[in-house]
Amino acid sequence: MEIIIYQFPDMFTSWNAPDDEGTRCWRSTQPRSTLGHVVTEAAEAVLRTHGEAGYLEKWGQHSFPGAALDNLRRLHQRDDACRHENCQVSADS
């Protein structure tokens, strides 16, 4: 998967701006399984650090995307053959 991060002068006025109005500041191509793993781990770390209430207080406009994280975790465990210990599906799951 290709990931590109663009920087825009003002996120409030540039929210729907086309990519070419921003400055590309980072680009990477990674296997889907790697991306799924790191995004899952990062979201779980945010949840552990802040909790759902703390997330809402810190980021204000949106609740923590718990259902999306659960779905990503389920798909990653099912489809990516990740060997990381936390990604292994137990027999009693």
N, C-alpha and C positions, 0 to 999 in steps of 0.2 A: 504494500500500500504506500502511496506517495503522500507525504505530509508536508505542507508548506505553510509557514507562518508569515503573515504580512503585518507590517506596522503601519498604522494610519495616524494622521495628525491628531485627531480627536475622535475617540470611540463613540461619543454621543451623536456627532454629526456624520460620522463615516460608517455607521452600522450596516447599511445596505449598499455601500459603495462597491463598485467592481474591484476585483483584485488588482488590476493594473493602476488603480489610483493609490495603492499602498506601495510600500517598499518591502521587497522580500528580504526577510532577515534570517530565515532558517529553512532548510529543506532536507528531507531524509526519505529514503525508501526502505521499508521494513516489511518482513513477512507478516501476514495478518495475525498469526499466532503470537508473535512477539508484541505487536501493538495491543492485541487483546489482553495479554498478560500484564503489561505495564500500566495500561489504563485501569484495569481492574484493581491492581495493587495500589495505584495512586488514589483512586476513589475510596477504597477501603481505609487507607491511611487518613484521608480527610475526615471520614466518618468517625474513626477512632479518636482522632485529635479533637474534633469539635462537637461531635454528636449531632443529631438532627436539629435540635433547638439552637445550638451554637452556630451551625451552618446557616440557618435562616437568619439569625441575628447578624452574622458577619456579612453575608451576601445579600440579605434583604429582600430581593424581589422574587426569589424562587425557593421552594423547599428542596431538600436534598433529593436527588433523583434515585431513590431507593429501588423502585421497580425496574428502572433501566439498569442499575447495577446488578440486581438479581438476575435479570435476563442476560446481561453480558457474561456474568460469571457462569451461568448455566450453559450458554453456547460455547464459551471457552473450554469448559470442562468436557463438554460433549464432543467438540469438533477439532480441537487443536492438539491433542496428544501431548500436552504440556507435562514435562517430567518434574516440575517444581512440586515439592511436597504439599504445599497449600492448595494445589490445583488438582490433586488426585481425588477422584470420586471414590468414596468408601463404599463397601458392599452393602452397608445398611442405609445408604442415602436414597 
